[in-house]
């Protein structure tokens, strides 16, 4: 690995390769091996943002060890699906670290983010979809996006979303979050010229099948320009929206 880095820098200085080729040569190196985890230190080169920690299933001590390595390398941290215990442990080392209880997201930035030009609009069908929406919002903000929200405008009272058509058109990307039958993504996409990212949620009665019903509705959307992420995946929708907004 060290030889690859040395040779790349030497070739770059001599003009034998371009900056773009140097990045391509190094983008898969290196990673930090902690034994129980291998931290991808070049994720930000390939994807524009460092590795994100999925907190569920990991112990607080594991998360803290991974988090400290990521912060020391990139100065940015995002943990999804975590809790206050992890937050308190990390706060000892990073007093300015933030925790959003609604979404279960821990975030930290050593330096302020460069704010992207466009706005990402988060639209929810109901108030019960807010935890997923807040996960998306926290993710978008730490990635440097302007975020606006339009909550509780589901198709059961469709006049609520129709009244906000101007707000929908002003956004560069729209994230639509809905449970029950998940029809809101089709409605919003039919009203605008912007890309729509649909997030099915597990909100609903028995035949909702914990989000499977809206997932299938969104995947069968008749309006073009809709991408669908997994059930309750506010983080995935936000990450995709941020890439588009870049």
C-alpha positions in Angstrom: 0.0 0.0 0.0 2.8 2.4 0.9 4.5 1.7 -2.4 1.4 2.4 -4.3 0.9 5.8 -2.6 4.6 6.7 -3.0 4.6 5.8 -6.7 1.3 7.7 -7.3 2.6 10.8 -5.7 5.9 10.6 -7.6 4.0 10.1 -10.9 1.7 13.0 -10.1 4.6 15.4 -9.3 6.4 14.4 -12.5 3.3 15.0 -14.6 3.1 11.4 -15.8 -0.4 11.1 -14.5 -3.3 13.5 -14.0 -4.9 14.3 -10.6 -8.0 12.4 -11.8 -5.9 9.3 -12.5 -4.2 9.6 -9.2 -7.5 9.7 -7.4 -8.7 6.6 -9.3 -5.5 4.7 -8.4 -5.8 5.5 -4.7 -9.5 5.5 -4.1 -9.6 1.9 -2.8 -6.8 2.5 -0.3 -6.5 2.3 2.6 -8.8 0.9 5.3 -8.2 0.8 9.1 -8.5 -2.7 10.6 -9.8 -2.7 14.1 -10.3 -6.5 14.2 -14.1 -6.4 14.6 -14.4 -3.6 11.9 -12.6 -2.4 8.9 -13.0 1.3 8.4 -13.0 2.6 4.8 -10.9 5.7 5.0 -11.4 6.5 1.3 -15.2 6.4 1.3 -15.3 10.2 1.0 -13.2 10.1 -2.2 -15.5 7.7 -3.9 -18.9 8.8 -2.5 -18.3 12.4 -1.3 -19.0 11.5 2.3 -17.2 9.4 4.9 -18.4 6.0 6.1 -21.6 6.1 8.1 -22.1 3.9 11.1 -25.3 1.8 11.3 -25.7 1.7 15.1 -28.2 -1.1 15.5 -26.6 -4.4 16.5 -23.3 -2.8 17.5 -22.2 -2.4 21.2 -21.6 1.2 22.4 -17.9 0.5 22.8 -17.6 -0.8 19.3 -19.4 2.3 18.0 -17.2 4.7 20.0 -14.0 3.1 18.7 -15.2 3.2 15.1 -16.5 6.8 15.5 -13.2 8.1 17.0 -11.2 6.7 14.0 -13.6 8.2 11.5 -13.5 11.6 13.2 -9.7 11.6 13.4 -9.5 10.9 9.7 -12.4 12.9 8.3 -13.6 15.3 11.0 -17.2 14.3 10.3 -19.4 11.7 11.9 -22.9 10.3 11.2 -24.4 7.4 13.2 -27.9 6.1 12.3 -30.2 4.0 14.5 -28.4 4.6 17.7 -29.3 5.8 21.3 -28.5 8.2 24.1 -26.0 5.8 25.7 -23.8 6.0 22.7 -24.3 9.8 22.5 -23.2 10.3 26.2 -20.0 8.2 25.7 -19.0 10.2 22.6 -19.8 13.5 24.2 -17.0 13.0 26.7 -14.6 13.3 23.7 -16.5 15.7 21.5 -18.6 18.2 23.5 -20.2 19.7 20.4 -21.6 16.3 19.2 -25.3 16.3 18.5 -28.1 13.7 19.1 -31.5 13.8 17.5 -33.8 11.7 19.7 -36.6 11.5 17.2 -34.5 9.9 14.5 -31.8 8.2 16.6 -29.0 10.0 14.8 -25.7 11.2 16.2 -23.8 13.7 14.2 -20.6 15.7 14.4 -18.7 18.1 12.2 -15.3 19.6 13.1 -15.7 22.3 10.5 -18.9 23.8 9.0 -20.3 22.2 5.9 -20.1 23.8 2.5 -23.8 24.5 1.8 -25.1 23.2 -1.6 -27.1 25.5 -3.8 -30.3 23.5 -4.2 -33.0 22.7 -1.7 -34.2 19.2 -0.7 -37.9 19.1 0.3 -39.1 16.4 2.6 -42.8 15.6 2.3 -44.7 13.2 4.6 -48.1 11.7 4.3 -48.7 11.7 8.1 -47.4 12.7 11.5 -46.6 9.0 12.2 -43.9 9.2 9.4 -41.9 11.9 11.2 -39.2 9.6 12.7 -38.2 8.5 9.2 -38.4 12.1 8.0 -36.2 13.4 10.8 -33.6 10.7 10.0 -33.6 12.1 6.4 -33.4 15.7 7.6 -30.5 15.1 10.0 -28.6 13.2 7.2 -29.2 15.9 4.6 -28.1 18.7 7.0 -24.8 17.2 7.9 -24.1 16.6 4.2 -24.5 20.3 3.6 -28.0 20.5 2.1 -30.6 23.2 2.5 -33.7 21.3 3.8 -37.4 22.3 3.9 -40.3 20.1 5.1 -43.9 19.7 4.3 -45.5 17.4 6.8 -48.9 15.6 7.1 -50.1 16.2 3.5 -51.3 12.7 2.6 -53.8 11.8 0.0 -56.7 11.4 2.5 -56.7 15.3 2.3 -55.2 15.8 -1.0 -56.0 19.6 -1.0 -53.1 20.0 1.5 -50.4 18.9 -0.9 -52.1 20.7 -3.9 -52.0 23.9 -2.0 -48.2 23.7 -1.8 -47.4 23.1 -5.4 -45.2 26.2 -5.5 -43.0 24.8 -2.7 -42.8 21.4 -4.5 -41.6 23.1 -7.7 -39.0 25.2 -6.0 -37.1 22.2 -4.6 -34.3 20.6 -6.5 -35.1 17.1 -5.1 -38.1 15.8 -3.3 -38.3 13.0 -0.7 -41.8 11.6 -0.2 -42.3 9.5 2.9 -45.5 7.6 3.3 -47.0 4.5 4.9 -50.5 3.0 4.6 -50.9 2.4 0.8 -48.0 4.8 -0.2 -49.9 6.7 -2.9 -48.4 10.1 -2.1 -45.2 9.6 -4.1 -47.2 9.1 -7.4 -49.3 12.2 -6.7 -46.3 14.4 -6.0 -44.4 13.1 -9.0 -47.3 13.8 -11.2 -47.3 17.5 -10.1 -43.6 18.4 -10.6 -40.7 18.2 -12.9 -38.2 17.3 -10.2 -36.8 13.9 -9.2 -38.7 12.2 -6.4 -37.3 9.7 -4.0 -40.0 7.6 -2.4 -39.7 6.1 1.1 -42.3 3.5 2.2 -42.8 3.4 5.9 -44.0 0.6 8.2 -46.9 2.8 9.4 -50.3 1.2 8.8 -52.8 -1.5 9.7 -52.3 -5.2 9.1 -52.6 -5.3 5.3 -49.8 -2.7 5.2 -47.6 -5.7 6.0 -45.1 -3.5 7.9 -44.4 -1.4 4.9 -44.5 -4.0 2.1 -47.8 -2.6 0.7 -46.5 1.0 0.2 -43.2 -0.4 -1.1 -45.0 -2.2 -3.9 -47.2 0.8 -4.6 -44.2 3.1 -5.0 -42.3 0.5 -7.1 -45.4 0.3 -9.4 -45.7 4.1 -9.6 -47.1 5.2 -13.0 -45.5 8.6 -12.9 -41.9 8.6 -14.2 -39.0 10.0 -12.3 -39.5 8.2 -9.0 -36.8 6.2 -7.3 -37.7 4.0 -4.3 -35.6 3.1 -1.3 -36.1 0.5 1.4 -38.8 0.5 4.1 -38.2 3.2 6.7 -34.9 4.1 5.0 -34.8 7.9 5.5 -31.0 7.8 5.6 -30.8 6.1 2.2 -33.2 8.6 0.6 -31.3 11.5 2.0 -27.9 10.2 0.8 -29.3 9.7 -2.7 -30.9 13.2 -2.6 -27.6 14.7 -1.5 -25.8 13.1 -4.4 -28.4 14.5 -6.8 -28.1 17.9 -5.2 -24.4 17.9 -5.6 
